[in-house]
Amino acid sequence: MRGLHEKQAQAVEKLKEIDPESEIFWDSRLKIPKFIKGTLSKPSAENPETIARKFLEEYGVLLDMQPGLDESLELFTAETDFFGFHHVIFLQHIKGIPVFEGSVQVHINPAGEVTAYKDFRVTEVTVSLDPKIKREEAVEIVRQDIGPEHVVTVPRSRLMLFGTVKNSFP
């Protein structure tokens, strides 16, 4: 496939060896496979989270991530439906900061084979990840903006990354 770097192309070939009919749907910049379907792994008796993490580790090179991006994936949920299919969802954090709607879904059949992969991760961050104001200052700015008479709960704040449609930060 034109536009992929060498490691991405090798990972695609490896997937095609398992299932030549598997399909990969890329984002417009070929940075990230938004959706992959087919038989994407060999059967496994391991638990769904382990299967999903091994898949992500093995095919992580499909993502053209910014070098040095300090990313982690935190297990959000691992559920099994009535048909025995497992659905594992991880939430993305960059430098310990949660990414709004940044997630990965790995779907596994009852035989322990990965059958689908959805990716909503951010691949680049071009802004500083160090907060410019303190948490207390942010809460006070919001209080002043909405007016103290409208505050019905004790305000909380936390730092979170919000991406653009390009899966990066301006």
Secondary structure as the mmCIF struct_conf table of DSSP 4:
data_model
#
loop_
_struct_conf.conf_type_id
_struct_conf.id
_struct_conf.beg_label_comp_id
_struct_conf.beg_label_asym_id
_struct_conf.beg_label_seq_id
_struct_conf.end_label_comp_id
_struct_conf.end_label_asym_id
_struct_conf.end_label_seq_id
TURN_TY1_P TURN_TY1_P1 ARG A 2 GLY A 3
HELX_RH_AL_P HELX_RH_AL_P1 GLU A 6 ILE A 18
TURN_TY1_P TURN_TY1_P2 PRO A 20 GLU A 21
STRN STRN1 GLU A 23 TRP A 26
TURN_TY1_P TURN_TY1_P3 SER A 28 ARG A 29
BEND BEND1 LEU A 30 ILE A 32
STRN STRN2 PRO A 33 LYS A 37
BEND BEND2 GLY A 38 GLY A 38
BEND BEND3 SER A 41 SER A 41
BEND BEND4 GLU A 46 GLU A 46
HELX_RH_AL_P HELX_RH_AL_P2 PRO A 48 GLU A 58
TURN_TY1_P TURN_TY1_P4 TYR A 59 TYR A 59
HELX_RH_3T_P HELX_RH_3T_P1 GLY A 60 LEU A 62
BEND BEND5 LEU A 63 LEU A 63
HELX_LH_PP_P HELX_LH_PP_P1 MET A 65 GLN A 66
TURN_TY1_P TURN_TY1_P5 PRO A 67 GLY A 68
STRN STRN3 GLU A 71 THR A 80
TURN_TY1_P TURN_TY1_P6 PHE A 82 PHE A 83
BEND BEND6 GLY A 84 GLY A 84
STRN STRN4 HIS A 86 ILE A 94
TURN_TY1_P TURN_TY1_P7 LYS A 95 GLY A 96
STRN STRN5 ILE A 97 ILE A 108
TURN_TY1_P TURN_TY1_P8 PRO A 110 ALA A 111
BEND BEND7 GLY A 112 GLY A 112
STRN STRN6 VAL A 114 ASP A 119
STRN STRN7 GLU A 124 VAL A 125
BEND BEND8 VAL A 127 VAL A 127
BEND BEND9 ASP A 130 ASP A 130
BEND BEND10 LYS A 132 ILE A 133
HELX_RH_AL_P HELX_RH_AL_P3 ARG A 135 ILE A 146
HELX_RH_3T_P HELX_RH_3T_P2 PRO A 148 HIS A 150
BEND BEND11 THR A 153 THR A 153
STRN STRN8 LEU A 161 LEU A 161
TURN_TY1_P TURN_TY1_P9 VAL A 165 LYS A 166
BEND BEND12 ASN A 167 ASN A 167
STRN STRN9 SER A 168 PHE A 169
#
